[in-house]
Amino acid sequence: MTEPFTFNPRSVVLFGLSHEERECRHSVGALVAMRYAAYKATTFSPVSGVNVRLATANPIGIPPADSRRVHIAYNTTHINDSGPQVKLLLERMNNPSNRLLVIADEVDTEPPGFVLTAASANPAHRGLASVAASILSRDFNVLKIGIGRPLGCSLREYVTQPFSSDQYEAVCGQLGDIMATIDDWTLRILA
């Protein structure tokens, strides 16, 4: 797998956080990454020595002959251990953190809400904290996808459960807007 590692300084990395139990609320970042790769008509491959799956696509509105690329990835490890995987991937690609967009779940927002923001100084989300600690930077962006707060169970139990059918439909109903937000961010960073 050589193409994804032909890094161009004007490339970006989208990294969807995943929980090892991939069919749960905590894995909504990986779900979005997978849907974005499908939207870009590209497929994922394993990366040797890194616990991630990686796909590469051309940014919207940029011709294939242009060397700028969007690298789309998600981890196959526990979500709280995703930071070292992000670090390894960025190092192998020689990619700076300010060209990184991490896609993660957000309990303080109900589905289908989402928000694009800068990484916070003290992230409560352990996956995001793992990324910031591993890459020694908070100079990256986060796309937070709303999963809502639990009712009647612990947060840990809630995030590792599958979406309810209503929540899943709400998130999927927003995928067009989410893809447009990712495209806009990509074009802004690559400009």
JOCOR-V967834 format. One record per backbone hydrogen bond with DSSP energy under -1.0 kcal/mol. NH is the residue of the N-H (numbers start at 0). CO is the residue of the C=O. Records with the same first field share a line. If there is no record, write none. Layout:
# JOCOR-V967834
NH: CO ; CO
This chain:
# JOCOR-V967834
4: 1
5: 2
6: 4
10: 7
11: 68
12: 98
13: 70
14: 100
15: 72
16: 102
21: 19
24: 160
25: 158
26: 23
27: 24
29: 16
30: 26
31: 27
32: 28
33: 29
34: 30
35: 31
36: 32
37: 33
38: 34
39: 35
40: 37
41: 36
44: 53
46: 51
49: 46
51: 49
52: 73
53: 44
54: 71
56: 69
61: 58
65: 62
69: 56
70: 11
71: 54
72: 13
73: 52
75: 50
80: 77
81: 78
85: 81
86: 82
87: 83
88: 84
89: 85
90: 86
91: 87
92: 88
94: 89
98: 95
99: 96
100: 12
101: 140
102: 14
103: 142
105: 144
112: 109
114: 143
116: 141
118: 139
128: 124
129: 125
130: 126
131: 127
132: 128
133: 129
134: 130
136: 131
139: 137
140: 99
141: 116
142: 101
143: 114
144: 103
145: 112
146: 105
147: 105 ; 108
157: 153
158: 154
159: 155
160: 157
167: 163
168: 164
169: 165
170: 166
171: 167
172: 168
173: 170
174: 171
177: 173
178: 174
179: 175
180: 176
181: 177
182: 178
183: 179
184: 180
185: 181
186: 182
187: 183
188: 184
189: 185
